[in-house]
Amino acid sequence: MATTSSTLTREQIIADIADILQVPADEISDDTNVLDVGLDSVRLMSLIERWRAAGAVKADLVALASDPVVGAWVRELTTEDPESGEEAVR
């Protein structure tokens, strides 16, 4: 049976951001404002397409651009609690 749930994890989101910015993943944390580290709209759209392909149907340009902090993106794109890395109860 097909599912529409995202397979994204906090680690994958951080790895993808680091990859697109060409920086080490350990330079990206939950408190990182992606605009401050050089993410522009073109690269944001590339990330969104990558994440939609991975099943993150909630990957939305307006939602992500309105709160460009990694922890907020983790909450938006996964069911994980960004502080504990564990699945959040919803």
C-alpha positions as CSV (number, residue, x, y, z in Angstrom):
1,M,0.0,0.0,0.0
2,A,1.4,3.4,-1.0
3,T,1.9,6.1,1.6
4,T,2.2,9.8,1.4
5,S,4.2,10.2,4.6
6,S,7.6,11.7,4.5
7,T,10.7,9.6,5.0
8,L,12.7,12.7,5.9
9,T,14.6,12.8,9.2
10,R,16.4,15.6,10.9
11,E,19.7,14.2,9.8
12,Q,18.6,14.0,6.2
13,I,17.3,17.6,6.2
14,I,20.6,18.8,7.7
15,A,22.6,16.7,5.3
16,D,20.6,18.0,2.3
17,I,21.0,21.7,3.4
18,A,24.8,21.1,4.0
19,D,25.1,19.5,0.6
20,I,23.3,22.2,-1.3
21,L,25.4,24.9,0.5
22,Q,28.6,22.8,0.2
23,V,29.4,23.1,3.9
24,P,30.1,20.3,6.5
25,A,26.8,19.0,8.1
26,D,28.2,19.8,11.5
27,E,28.1,23.5,10.7
28,I,24.2,23.2,10.5
29,S,22.2,23.0,13.7
30,D,18.6,23.4,14.7
31,D,19.2,27.0,15.5
32,T,20.8,27.8,12.1
33,N,18.9,30.4,10.0
34,V,19.5,29.1,6.5
35,L,19.3,32.6,5.0
36,D,22.3,33.7,7.2
37,V,24.4,30.8,5.9
38,G,23.7,31.6,2.2
39,L,20.6,29.7,1.2
40,D,18.9,31.6,-1.6
41,S,15.5,31.0,-3.3
42,V,16.9,28.9,-6.1
43,R,18.6,26.5,-3.7
44,L,15.5,26.5,-1.5
45,M,13.4,25.4,-4.5
46,S,15.9,22.7,-5.2
47,L,15.6,21.4,-1.6
48,I,11.8,21.5,-1.8
49,E,11.8,19.4,-5.0
50,R,14.3,17.0,-3.4
51,W,12.1,16.6,-0.3
52,R,8.9,16.3,-2.3
53,A,10.5,13.5,-4.3
54,A,11.3,11.8,-0.9
55,G,7.6,12.1,0.1
56,A,7.5,15.3,2.0
57,V,4.2,16.5,0.7
58,K,4.2,19.4,3.2
59,A,7.4,20.9,1.7
60,D,6.0,24.3,0.8
61,L,8.1,27.4,-0.3
62,V,6.0,29.9,1.7
63,A,5.9,27.9,4.9
64,L,9.7,27.2,4.8
65,A,10.6,30.7,3.8
66,S,8.5,32.3,6.5
67,D,10.5,30.5,9.2
68,P,14.0,29.8,7.8
69,V,15.4,28.1,10.9
70,V,16.4,24.4,10.6
71,G,14.5,23.3,13.7
72,A,11.3,24.8,12.3
73,W,11.8,23.0,9.1
74,V,12.3,19.7,10.9
75,R,9.0,20.2,12.7
76,E,7.3,21.1,9.4
77,L,8.7,18.3,7.4
78,T,8.9,15.4,9.8
79,T,7.1,14.0,12.9
80,E,10.3,14.3,14.9
81,D,10.9,16.6,17.8
82,P,14.1,18.5,16.6
83,E,15.4,18.7,20.2
84,S,15.2,15.1,21.1
85,G,15.4,13.5,17.6
86,E,12.5,11.3,18.6
87,E,9.1,11.0,17.0
88,A,6.8,13.6,18.4
89,V,3.3,12.7,19.5
90,R,0.7,14.5,17.4
